[in-house]
Amino acid sequence: MRQRAILSAGLMLGGCALGALALTETGSSLLGRAGLIVTDLRGRISGPHAFAHSPTPTQSRPLARTSVEGGRTVVRLSDAEQERIGVETVRLVRQPHPIELQAYGTILDLARVTELTNSYASAKAQLQTAEAKAEVSRSAYARARNLGQYATQVQLETAEGTFRTDEAALAAAQSQLRTLAATAQQEWGPVIGRAIIERAPRITRLIERADFLVQVTLPPGGALKTPPETAFVEVPPQSQRIALRYVSSATRTDQRIQGVSYFYTVAGDSGLLPGMSVMAFLTSDRATTGIAVPESAVVHWQGNAWIYRSVGDDAFARHPLRLDVPISADAFVVDDLGPEAELVVTGPQALLSEEMRGQGQTAADADDD
């Protein structure tokens, strides 16, 4: 109480002194300056505290694009938002599709084919030379015999010896040619083997690297009644599909796989090189029924494959995709989407990002609460 009384008295005296000071011109000027100083100090002192204790404005948050409906997360995007992030959909219908068998392809080194082709050509030339020499010596021997008493014994024996030698060389040349022809067919089969013997255009393209020979091997236990005339391989890194042309059944299997093998050719400018291993796909004579989901519609997350399907106006939900489903024409044939479905075929990764962003926003809202 005493302190309050002293403080009140001090304020009264200070007020009287200021009043008296204001009566003079000098005092009035000093009061004006003091007022500016007090005002500045009041702003510096009271400003931060006033800001700190002022009510915090409500922060505006973006509208949520995701919601949980029926136990699944639904992403809602307007037509404009879909166009902006590149989301496109296609309505697909359930129908039969031929099944593709997944196989393994190896681009073969054709040094052996080149060697056999050149060896056969050389042996054929040697045979023609031997035939010509044998024909000449045979005629000389026949003339010596026809001379009778006019031919000496030495001339007759010399002509016969030359003929017998040339005849043996001819037999050896014929045997060499037959051996090379049999070797070509044993190593490469009747189709490629005959092409080597005849030096057909197919072999010329392989030697000149205009085409490459691909050995396609089915998994163990896999078989085809009739190999398809056209197969496909995927070229890394974009997994682009390249067409193969059927040649014949292979004469050997891939030791790593131990399955039935076939020979195909592929264009030399396809990006494949001898020694490369690729995934191959062969159309079988069996079919399956379902909706063909293109590879562009598949998105991978947390070790699983997913697709997005339309579940309403501008609404999409994620659907699991099994990786063991049949494949047809580079598409997954899915049988758990009903008779028809509208699927996101372009931009599924953008939808996944929106879904993850929505889940993050929901978690942040829960933390704020």
C-alpha positions in Angstrom: 0.0 0.0 0.0 2.8 2.3 0.9 4.5 1.7 -2.4 1.3 2.4 -4.4 0.8 5.7 -2.5 4.4 6.8 -3.3 3.9 5.8 -7.0 0.6 7.8 -7.2 2.2 10.8 -5.6 5.2 10.6 -8.0 2.8 10.5 -11.0 0.9 13.5 -9.7 4.1 15.5 -9.2 5.4 14.5 -12.6 2.1 15.6 -14.2 2.3 19.0 -12.5 5.9 19.4 -13.6 5.0 18.6 -17.2 2.1 21.0 -17.1 4.3 23.8 -15.9 6.9 23.0 -18.5 4.3 23.1 -21.2 3.6 26.8 -20.3 7.0 27.9 -21.7 8.0 27.8 -25.4 11.1 25.8 -24.7 9.1 23.3 -22.6 6.6 22.9 -25.3 9.3 22.0 -27.8 10.8 19.5 -25.4 7.5 17.9 -24.8 6.9 17.4 -28.5 10.3 15.7 -28.9 9.6 13.6 -25.9 6.3 12.5 -27.3 7.9 11.3 -30.5 10.5 9.3 -28.5 7.8 7.7 -26.3 5.7 6.8 -29.3 8.7 5.2 -31.0 9.6 3.2 -27.9 6.0 2.2 -27.4 5.9 0.8 -31.0 9.2 -1.1 -30.5 8.2 -2.6 -27.2 4.5 -3.3 -27.8 4.8 -4.4 -31.5 6.3 -7.9 -31.1 4.3 -8.6 -28.0 1.1 -7.5 -29.7 2.0 -9.7 -32.8 2.8 -12.6 -30.6 -0.5 -12.4 -28.7 -2.6 -11.5 -31.7 -5.0 -14.2 -32.9 -3.4 -16.6 -35.5 -5.3 -16.4 -38.8 -6.8 -19.6 -40.1 -4.5 -21.2 -42.7 -6.2 -22.2 -45.9 -5.6 -25.8 -47.0 -6.1 -27.3 -50.5 -9.2 -29.4 -51.0 -8.6 -33.1 -50.5 -8.6 -35.2 -53.7 -8.7 -38.5 -51.9 -11.2 -40.2 -49.7 -11.7 -43.7 -48.3 -14.9 -45.2 -49.7 -15.9 -48.8 -49.1 -12.5 -49.7 -47.7 -10.5 -48.4 -50.7 -8.9 -45.1 -51.4 -10.6 -43.1 -54.2 -8.9 -40.3 -56.1 -11.1 -37.7 -57.6 -9.8 -35.4 -60.4 -11.8 -33.1 -62.6 -11.5 -33.3 -66.4 -9.2 -30.2 -66.3 -7.0 -31.8 -63.7 -6.8 -35.1 -65.6 -5.8 -33.3 -68.8 -3.2 -31.2 -66.9 -1.4 -34.3 -65.4 -1.9 -36.4 -68.5 -4.4 -39.0 -67.4 -6.2 -40.9 -70.2 -8.7 -43.7 -69.9 -10.0 -46.4 -72.2 -13.1 -48.6 -71.8 -12.1 -52.2 -72.4 -14.3 -55.3 -72.8 -13.9 -58.9 -71.7 -13.2 -61.1 -74.7 -11.0 -64.1 -75.8 -7.3 -63.6 -76.4 -4.6 -66.0 -77.7 -2.1 -66.8 -75.0 1.5 -65.8 -75.4 4.1 -68.1 -74.0 7.1 -66.5 -72.4 10.4 -67.9 -73.7 14.1 -67.0 -73.7 16.0 -65.8 -76.7 19.8 -65.9 -77.4 21.3 -64.1 -80.4 23.8 -66.6 -81.8 27.3 -66.1 -83.1 27.4 -67.2 -86.7 31.1 -67.7 -87.1 30.5 -71.5 -87.5 27.9 -70.9 -90.2 30.4 -68.7 -92.1 33.1 -71.3 -91.7 30.8 -74.1 -93.0 29.6 -72.0 -95.9 33.2 -71.1 -97.0 34.4 -74.7 -96.5 31.6 -76.1 -98.6 32.3 -73.6 -101.3 36.0 -74.5 -101.3 35.3 -78.2 -101.3 32.9 -77.8 -104.2 35.6 -75.9 -106.2 38.1 -78.7 -105.4 35.5 -81.3 -106.6 35.1 -79.4 -109.9 38.9 -79.3 -110.3 39.2 -83.0 -109.5 36.4 -83.9 -112.0 38.1 -81.9 -114.8 41.5 -83.5 -114.1 40.0 -87.0 -113.9 38.2 -86.4 -117.2 41.4 -85.4 -118.9 43.5 -88.3 -117.6 40.7 -90.7 -118.4 40.7 -89.6 -122.0 44.5 -89.8 -122.1 44.5 -93.3 -120.7 41.8 -94.3 -123.2 43.9 -93.0 -126.2 47.0 -94.8 -124.9 45.1 -98.1 -124.8 43.6 -97.5 -128.3 47.1 -97.0 -129.8 47.8 -100.7 -129.2 51.3 -101.6 -130.5 52.1 -98.0 -131.3 52.1 -97.1 -127.6 55.0 -98.1 -125.5 54.5 -99.9 -122.2 55.9 -96.8 -120.4 53.3 -94.5 -122.0 50.5 -96.9 -121.2 51.5 -97.2 -117.5 52.0 -93.5 -117.1 48.6 -92.7 -118.6 47.0 -95.3 -116.4 48.8 -94.1 -113.2 47.7 -90.5 -113.8 44.1 -91.5 -114.4 44.0 -93.7 -111.2 45.5 -90.8 -109.2 43.0 -88.3 -110.5 40.2 -90.8 -109.9 41.2 -91.2 -106.3 41.4 -87.4 -105.9 37.9 -87.1 -107.3 36.6 -89.6 -104.8 38.2 -87.7 -102.0 36.7 -84.4 -103.1 33.3 -86.0 -103.4 33.6 -87.5 -99.9 34.7 -84.1 -98.4 31.7 -82.4 -100.0 29.3 -85.0 -98.6 30.9 -84.7 -95.2 30.5 -81.0 -95.1 26.9 -81.2 -96.3 26.1 -83.7 -93.5 27.9 -81.6 -90.9 25.9 -78.5 -91.9 22.6 -80.3 -91.5 23.6 -82.0 -88.3 24.6 -78.8 -86.7 21.9 -76.5 -88.0 19.1 -78.7 -89.2 17.8 -79.4 -92.7 16.5 -75.8 -93.4 19.7 -73.9 -92.5 21.9 -76.8 -93.6 20.4 -76.8 -97.1 20.7 -73.0 -97.2 24.5 -73.4 -96.4 24.9 -76.0 -99.2 23.1 -73.9 -101.7 24.4 -70.6 -100.4 20.9 -69.3 -100.4 20.0 -65.6 -99.8 19.0 -66.4 -96.3 22.5 -67.5 -95.4 24.0 -64.6 -97.3 22.0 -62.2 -95.2 23.2 -63.9 -92.0 26.9 -63.8 -93.1 26.6 -60.2 -94.1 24.9 -59.4 -90.7 21.8 -58.0 -92.4 20.0 -60.5 -90.2 20.8 -62.3 -87.0 19.9 -65.8 -86.0 18.0 -66.1 -82.7 17.5 -69.3 -80.7 14.2 -69.2 -78.8 13.9 -71.7 -76.0 10.7 -72.5 -74.2 10.7 -73.2 -70.4 11.1 -76.8 -69.4 7.9 -78.7 -70.1 6.6 -76.1 -72.6 5.7 -77.2 -76.0 3.9 -75.9 -79.2 2.1 -78.1 -81.7 3.1 -75.7 -84.5 5.6 -72.9 -83.9 4.2 -69.5 -84.9 5.6 -67.9 -88.0 6.1 -64.6 -86.1 7.4 -64.2 -82.5 8.6 -61.2 -80.6 11.5 -60.2 -78.4 11.8 -57.2 -76.1 14.8 -55.0 -76.7 16.2 -53.2 -73.6 16.1 -50.7 -72.1 12.7 -49.5 -73.3 11.4 -53.1 -73.7 10.5 -52.3 -77.3 9.0 -55.3 -79.2 10.8 -56.6 -82.2 9.4 -59.1 -84.6 11.1 -62.5 -85.4 10.6 -64.6 -88.5 10.5 -68.4 -88.0 13.2 -70.5 -89.7 13.0 -74.1 -88.3 13.2 -76.2 -85.2 16.6 -76.0 -83.5 18.9 -78.9 -83.4 20.0 -78.3 -79.8 18.6 -76.7 -76.7 20.0 -74.0 -74.5 21.9 -75.8 -71.8 20.8 -73.2 -69.2 17.1 -73.8 -69.8 16.7 -77.3 -71.1 13.6 -76.6 -73.1 12.4 -77.1 -76.7 14.1 -74.6 -79.0 13.4 -72.9 -82.4 15.5 -70.8 -84.8 14.2 -67.4 -85.8 15.8 -64.5 -87.6 15.7 -60.8 -86.7 16.7 -57.7 -88.6 20.4 -56.7 -88.1 19.4 -53.1 -87.3 17.1 -54.1 -84.5 19.6 -53.2 -81.8 20.3 -56.8 -80.9 23.9 -58.2 -81.0 25.3 -61.7 -80.9 25.7 -63.0 -77.4 22.7 -61.0 -76.0 19.9 -62.7 -74.0 16.4 -61.4 -74.4 12.8 -62.2 -73.4 10.8 -63.8 -76.2 7.1 -64.3 -76.7 5.4 -66.9 -78.9 1.7 -67.0 -79.6 0.3 -70.4 -78.7 -2.8 -72.3 -80.0 -4.6 -71.8 -76.7 -6.8 -68.8 -75.7 -8.0 -67.2 -72.5 -10.9 -64.8 -71.8 -10.5 -61.6 -69.9 -9.7 -57.9 -70.3 -6.4 -57.1 -72.0 -4.6 -54.5 -69.8 -1.8 -52.8 -71.7 1.6 -52.4 -70.0 1.3 -48.6 -70.0 -1.6 -49.0 -67.5 0.5 -50.8 -64.9 2.2 -49.0 -62.1 4.6 -50.6 -59.5 4.5 -49.7 -55.8 5.8 -51.5 -52.7 6.8 -54.5 -54.7 3.4 -55.1 -56.3 1.8 -54.2 -59.6 -1.4 -52.0 -59.7 -3.8 -50.6 -62.2 -6.3 -47.7 -61.8 -9.9 -48.2 -62.9 -12.8 -45.7 -63.0 -15.3 -46.2 -60.1 -17.5 -43.2 -60.9 -17.5 -39.7 -62.4 -13.9 -38.5 -62.3 -13.2 -41.0 -59.6 -10.4 -43.7 -59.7 -9.4 -46.5 -57.4 -6.3 -48.7 -57.4 -6.7 -52.4 -58.3 -4.1 -55.1 -57.7 -2.6 -56.9 -60.8 -1.2 -60.4 -60.5 2.0 -60.9 -62.4 1.2 -64.6 -63.2 -1.8 -63.7 -65.4 -1.7 -64.8 -69.1 -0.1 -62.5 -71.6 -1.5 -61.7 -75.1 -0.1 -59.2 -77.6 2.0 -57.5 -74.9 -1.0 -57.1 -72.6 -2.0 -58.7 -69.3 -5.3 -60.7 -69.6 -7.1 -60.0 -66.4 -10.3 -61.9 -65.4 -11.3 -60.1 -62.2 -12.5 -56.8 -63.7 -16.0 -57.9 -64.7 -17.5 -57.8 -68.3 -16.0 -54.3 -69.0 -13.9 -51.7 -67.2 -12.7 -48.2 -67.8 -8.9 -48.2 -67.1 -6.3 -45.5 -66.9 -3.9 -46.4 -69.7 -1.8 -43.2 -69.6 -0.7 -41.5 -66.4 -1.2 -44.1 -63.7 1.9 -42.9 -62.0 0.4 -39.4 -61.7 -2.7 -40.9 -60.0 -0.5 -42.8 -57.6 1.3 -39.6 -56.7 -2.0 -37.9 -56.0 -3.1 -40.8 -53.8 0.1 -40.7 -51.8 -0.1 -37.0 -51.5 -3.7 -37.3 -50.2 -2.6 -39.9 -47.6 0.2 -37.6 -46.5 -2.2 -34.7 -46.1 -4.6 -36.9 -44.1 -1.8 -37.9 -41.8 -0.8 -34.3 -41.3 -4.4 -33.3 -40.4 -4.5 -36.1 -37.8 -1.3 -34.8 -36.3 -2.7 -31.3 -36.0 -5.8 -32.6 -34.3 
